[in-house]
Amino acid sequence: QVQLVESGGGLVQAGDSLRLSCAATGRTISSNAMGWFRQAPGKEREFVAAIGRSVGTIDYADSVKGRFTISRDNAKNTVYLQKNSLKPEDTGVYSCTADFYYRVVAGQGTSWGQGTQVTVSS
């Protein structure tokens, strides 16, 4: 099983940009689809973005389309989430996950990181 560690969170202002990283150890991520989820205080965890093993297989939540970009660097065993034009509603704990694509987008990945806090002030 792959172990995942997120980084790059912080406190930013609305309109700012931030890049999150998810570093994997224990196994290469090249055989996994990867995804990002977020959980705001008092709310359920929600899907943000996913990227498959194959080039071109990418999905985004409607709320982040055009602002967030997911990418992967298999050589570095790392997945990224570039977040632009941040809004206060983007605040939450962002976690990455790894598994088959259909399990990732459903939030049923077998591997999860502990998350990194992102707070966007207005």
Contacts in CASP RR format, 6 or more apart in sequence:
PFRMAT RR
TARGET T0000
AUTHOR 0000-0000-0000
METHOD contacts of the structure
MODEL  1
QVQLVESGGGLVQAGDSLRLSCAATGRTISSNAMGWFRQAPGKEREFVAA
IGRSVGTIDYADSVKGRFTISRDNAKNTVYLQKNSLKPEDTGVYSCTADF
YYRVVAGQGTSWGQGTQVTVSS
1 26 0 8 1.000
1 27 0 8 1.000
1 110 0 8 1.000
1 111 0 8 1.000
2 24 0 8 1.000
2 25 0 8 1.000
2 26 0 8 1.000
2 27 0 8 1.000
2 29 0 8 1.000
2 32 0 8 1.000
2 98 0 8 1.000
2 111 0 8 1.000
3 24 0 8 1.000
3 25 0 8 1.000
3 26 0 8 1.000
3 111 0 8 1.000
3 113 0 8 1.000
4 22 0 8 1.000
4 23 0 8 1.000
4 24 0 8 1.000
4 96 0 8 1.000
4 97 0 8 1.000
4 98 0 8 1.000
4 111 0 8 1.000
4 112 0 8 1.000
4 113 0 8 1.000
5 22 0 8 1.000
5 23 0 8 1.000
5 24 0 8 1.000
5 25 0 8 1.000
5 113 0 8 1.000
5 114 0 8 1.000
6 20 0 8 1.000
6 21 0 8 1.000
6 22 0 8 1.000
6 94 0 8 1.000
6 95 0 8 1.000
6 96 0 8 1.000
6 113 0 8 1.000
6 114 0 8 1.000
6 115 0 8 1.000
6 116 0 8 1.000
7 20 0 8 1.000
7 21 0 8 1.000
7 22 0 8 1.000
7 23 0 8 1.000
7 116 0 8 1.000
8 18 0 8 1.000
8 19 0 8 1.000
8 20 0 8 1.000
8 21 0 8 1.000
8 116 0 8 1.000
9 18 0 8 1.000
9 20 0 8 1.000
9 94 0 8 1.000
9 116 0 8 1.000
9 117 0 8 1.000
9 118 0 8 1.000
10 18 0 8 1.000
10 116 0 8 1.000
10 117 0 8 1.000
10 118 0 8 1.000
10 119 0 8 1.000
11 119 0 8 1.000
11 121 0 8 1.000
12 18 0 8 1.000
12 86 0 8 1.000
12 118 0 8 1.000
12 119 0 8 1.000
12 120 0 8 1.000
12 121 0 8 1.000
13 86 0 8 1.000
13 120 0 8 1.000
13 121 0 8 1.000
13 122 0 8 1.000
14 86 0 8 1.000
14 87 0 8 1.000
14 88 0 8 1.000
14 120 0 8 1.000
14 121 0 8 1.000
14 122 0 8 1.000
15 84 0 8 1.000
15 85 0 8 1.000
15 86 0 8 1.000
15 87 0 8 1.000
15 120 0 8 1.000
16 86 0 8 1.000
16 120 0 8 1.000
17 82 0 8 1.000
17 83 0 8 1.000
17 84 0 8 1.000
17 85 0 8 1.000
17 86 0 8 1.000
18 83 0 8 1.000
18 86 0 8 1.000
18 118 0 8 1.000
19 80 0 8 1.000
19 81 0 8 1.000
19 82 0 8 1.000
19 83 0 8 1.000
20 36 0 8 1.000
20 80 0 8 1.000
20 81 0 8 1.000
20 83 0 8 1.000
20 94 0 8 1.000
20 96 0 8 1.000
20 116 0 8 1.000
20 118 0 8 1.000
21 78 0 8 1.000
21 79 0 8 1.000
21 80 0 8 1.000
22 34 0 8 1.000
22 36 0 8 1.000
22 78 0 8 1.000
22 79 0 8 1.000
22 80 0 8 1.000
22 81 0 8 1.000
22 96 0 8 1.000
22 113 0 8 1.000
23 76 0 8 1.000
23 77 0 8 1.000
23 78 0 8 1.000
24 77 0 8 1.000
24 78 0 8 1.000
24 79 0 8 1.000
24 98 0 8 1.000
25 77 0 8 1.000
28 74 0 8 1.000
28 77 0 8 1.000
29 72 0 8 1.000
29 74 0 8 1.000
29 77 0 8 1.000
29 78 0 8 1.000
29 79 0 8 1.000
29 98 0 8 1.000
30 53 0 8 1.000
30 74 0 8 1.000
31 53 0 8 1.000
32 53 0 8 1.000
32 98 0 8 1.000
32 99 0 8 1.000
32 100 0 8 1.000
32 111 0 8 1.000
33 50 0 8 1.000
33 51 0 8 1.000
33 52 0 8 1.000
33 53 0 8 1.000
33 57 0 8 1.000
33 98 0 8 1.000
33 99 0 8 1.000
33 100 0 8 1.000
33 101 0 8 1.000
33 103 0 8 1.000
33 104 0 8 1.000
34 50 0 8 1.000
34 51 0 8 1.000
34 52 0 8 1.000
34 70 0 8 1.000
34 72 0 8 1.000
34 79 0 8 1.000
34 96 0 8 1.000
34 97 0 8 1.000
34 98 0 8 1.000
34 104 0 8 1.000
35 48 0 8 1.000
35 49 0 8 1.000
35 50 0 8 1.000
35 51 0 8 1.000
35 70 0 8 1.000
35 79 0 8 1.000
35 96 0 8 1.000
35 97 0 8 1.000
35 98 0 8 1.000
35 104 0 8 1.000
35 105 0 8 1.000
36 48 0 8 1.000
36 49 0 8 1.000
36 50 0 8 1.000
36 70 0 8 1.000
36 79 0 8 1.000
36 81 0 8 1.000
36 94 0 8 1.000
36 95 0 8 1.000
36 96 0 8 1.000
36 97 0 8 1.000
37 45 0 8 1.000
37 46 0 8 1.000
37 47 0 8 1.000
37 48 0 8 1.000
37 94 0 8 1.000
37 95 0 8 1.000
37 96 0 8 1.000
37 97 0 8 1.000
37 107 0 8 1.000
38 45 0 8 1.000
38 46 0 8 1.000
38 48 0 8 1.000
38 90 0 8 1.000
38 92 0 8 1.000
38 93 0 8 1.000
38 94 0 8 1.000
38 95 0 8 1.000
38 118 0 8 1.000
39 45 0 8 1.000
39 46 0 8 1.000
39 92 0 8 1.000
39 93 0 8 1.000
39 95 0 8 1.000
40 89 0 8 1.000
40 91 0 8 1.000
40 92 0 8 1.000
41 91 0 8 1.000
41 92 0 8 1.000
45 95 0 8 1.000
45 107 0 8 1.000
46 61 0 8 1.000
47 61 0 8 1.000
47 105 0 8 1.000
47 107 0 8 1.000
48 60 0 8 1.000
48 61 0 8 1.000
48 64 0 8 1.000
48 68 0 8 1.000
48 81 0 8 1.000
48 94 0 8 1.000
49 58 0 8 1.000
49 59 0 8 1.000
49 60 0 8 1.000
49 61 0 8 1.000
49 64 0 8 1.000
49 68 0 8 1.000
49 70 0 8 1.000
49 81 0 8 1.000
50 58 0 8 1.000
50 59 0 8 1.000
50 70 0 8 1.000
50 101 0 8 1.000
50 104 0 8 1.000
50 105 0 8 1.000
51 57 0 8 1.000
51 58 0 8 1.000
51 70 0 8 1.000
51 71 0 8 1.000
51 72 0 8 1.000
51 79 0 8 1.000
52 58 0 8 1.000
52 101 0 8 1.000
52 104 0 8 1.000
53 101 0 8 1.000
57 101 0 8 1.000
58 70 0 8 1.000
59 105 0 8 1.000
60 66 0 8 1.000
60 68 0 8 1.000
60 70 0 8 1.000
63 89 0 8 1.000
64 83 0 8 1.000
64 90 0 8 1.000
67 83 0 8 1.000
67 84 0 8 1.000
67 85 0 8 1.000
67 86 0 8 1.000
68 81 0 8 1.000
68 82 0 8 1.000
68 83 0 8 1.000
68 84 0 8 1.000
69 81 0 8 1.000
69 82 0 8 1.000
69 84 0 8 1.000
70 79 0 8 1.000
70 80 0 8 1.000
70 81 0 8 1.000
70 82 0 8 1.000
71 79 0 8 1.000
71 80 0 8 1.000
71 82 0 8 1.000
72 78 0 8 1.000
72 79 0 8 1.000
72 80 0 8 1.000
73 79 0 8 1.000
73 80 0 8 1.000
79 96 0 8 1.000
81 94 0 8 1.000
81 96 0 8 1.000
83 90 0 8 1.000
83 118 0 8 1.000
86 118 0 8 1.000
86 120 0 8 1.000
87 120 0 8 1.000
88 120 0 8 1.000
88 121 0 8 1.000
88 122 0 8 1.000
89 120 0 8 1.000
90 118 0 8 1.000
90 120 0 8 1.000
91 118 0 8 1.000
91 119 0 8 1.000
91 120 0 8 1.000
92 117 0 8 1.000
92 118 0 8 1.000
92 119 0 8 1.000
93 115 0 8 1.000
93 116 0 8 1.000
93 117 0 8 1.000
93 118 0 8 1.000
94 115 0 8 1.000
94 116 0 8 1.000
94 117 0 8 1.000
94 118 0 8 1.000
95 112 0 8 1.000
95 113 0 8 1.000
95 114 0 8 1.000
95 115 0 8 1.000
95 116 0 8 1.000
96 112 0 8 1.000
96 113 0 8 1.000
96 115 0 8 1.000
97 104 0 8 1.000
97 107 0 8 1.000
97 109 0 8 1.000
97 111 0 8 1.000
97 112 0 8 1.000
97 113 0 8 1.000
98 104 0 8 1.000
98 109 0 8 1.000
98 110 0 8 1.000
98 111 0 8 1.000
99 108 0 8 1.000
99 109 0 8 1.000
99 110 0 8 1.000
99 111 0 8 1.000
103 109 0 8 1.000
103 110 0 8 1.000
END
